[in-house]
């Protein structure tokens, strides 16, 4: 029959020895054994709320932290499995928080701004339209021009544009909104 080769108690002792070897001697073989035993379990834990590739990436991150923090493991306080899954749980919470921050719902004006940006971005496809928009950049302030050029001509995300220009994300969105209003006004007058 398929009975385990060693008991759970023996496995726990062995894992503690692996952690000791990693912490004291940076023993790569002990690390490998620990990884081979726990990685599938940790990956399954992450797959509950993530894609397979994300689960793999987070599993690797957990084991990087295990390697880096091995000296902080205290055998008298917790089993190795508890310690590793605490690291995994904390990483999962961090990832979910980052997702939640990125998915913060925008109020109607921000939603309308996104729709307007999408429409303008789609509208910039043809060369003649790009030229027409470029000719109307003169109606924008220097700050507005820099933002529009970063986002629409260099195809940078709002976050990246904010970092490169040394501005907050809110300022970037505000300048895009006001710029689009000015451009729509001038482009609308030309098309009439």
N, C-alpha and C positions, 0 to 999 in steps of 0.2 A: 504494500500500500504506500501512498505518498505521504508519509509522516515527515514532519520537519526533522532536519538533521540535528538541530539543537533546540533546546527549550527557549521560551521567551526570556526567561531569567538569565540564561547563559548568553543569549544574544545581547541583552541589555548590558551585561558585564563586558562583553567583547566590544560593544560600541563605546563604553566608557574608556576601555583601554586604547581604542583607536583615537578618541579625543585627546587622551593624555599624550599619546605619541605625536599627534598633530601639534598640540600646544607646546610641548617641550622640544621636540626634535624636528618639527615641520616635516613629518614623515609622509611622503607622497603616497606610499603604498597603503598606509592606514587611511589616508584621505580617499583614495580610490575605492577601498573596501566600504567605507562609510557612504560614499556617493552611490556605489552600486546597490547598496542595501536600501537607502532612503530616497534616492532620486525618483524612482517610479511612484512612491507613495506621495511625495511632495507634488509631483506633476499632476497626479490624480486630484489632489487637494485644489490645485489651481484651475484645473479644467472645469470645475463646477461653475466658474464665473468668467472664463477666458477661453479664447481659441487655443487650439493645440500649439501653434507657434508661440503665442504669448505665454502659455503655460510652460513651455520649454525654456523660454527666455527668463521667466521669473524663477524657475527652478535653478537655472545656472546662477542667477543673481543670489539666491539663497545660499548656494554652496560656495560662492565667492565670499559671502559674509561669514560663513562657517569657518573657512580658512583664515580669514582676517581676524575673526573674533575668538578663535579657538582658545586663546589664553584666558578669556573671560569666563569660560564654562566652569561651573562649580558642581562637581559630581554629587556633593552632599545636598545640594538644593533641588536638583531635578535630574531626571533621566535624559539621556542624549536625545531621545525622540521628542520629549517635551520641549527641550531647548531649541531643537531644529524647527519644530512646528511653531514655536513662538516667533522665531525669525520669519518663517513663512507667513504667519498670520499678520505680523506687523508690516511686511512688504505688501501683502494683499490689501491691507487697510490704506497704505500709502498710495497704491495704484488706484484704488477706488476713489480716494479723495481727489487725486489729480484728475481723474475722469469727471468727477462731479463738478469740479471747478471749471473744467473745459466745457461742460454741458450746461452751465448755468443758463437758465432761460432768460432771454432778452425781453425787455418790454417792447411794446408795439413800435416805437420809433426805431429801436435797434433792428427789429425784424424788417421794418420797411427799408431801413438803410441797407440791409443785406440783400433784399430783393432788388433795390436800385443798383447796388454794386454788381450783382449778378447780371442784371440787364445791361448795364454799361459795359461790363467785361465781355458779354456776348456780342454787344454792338461794336466792339473794337476789332472785330475779326477782319474786316476788309481794310485794305490800305487807304482807300479814299476816306473812310470814316476815321481812321487813325490820324490822317493828315488834318481833317476837319477838327478833330478834338485837339490835336497839337496846336493848331492855329488859335484855338480859344484858350489855351493855357495862359496866354498873356493877361487874361481877366482874373487870374488867381494871384493870391499873395505868394511870396517866395516860399513860405512855410507850407502852404497848400500844394504848390507845385512839387516840392520835394517829396511829399507824401504820395501824391498821385503818381509820380514817376517811379517811386519805389514799388508801389503796389501793382500798378497796371502795366508799366513798361518793363520793369525788372522782374515782374511776376513774383514779388515777395509776399509772404503771409503778413497779416497785420502785426502779429507778434514779432516777426523778424524785422519788419520795418521799424517798429517801436524800438527794438534793441539797437538797430543800426543808427537811428536818428537820435537816440538818447531820450526818447519820449515815453510816456505811459501809453498803454493800449487805449485807454479812454480818449486821450488827446488825438491819437491816430484816427480813431473812429469818428471823432467829432470833426476833424479836418477833412476827412473823406466825405462826410455827410454835407458839410458846407460847400466843399468843392464841387460835388455832384449837383448841388442846387444851382450854383453859379453856371456850371457847364450846361446843364439842362436848359437854363434860361437863355443862354447865348446860342446854343445849338437849335433850340426851338425857334428863336427869332430868325435864324438863317434859313430854316426849312419852310417858313411861311411865305 
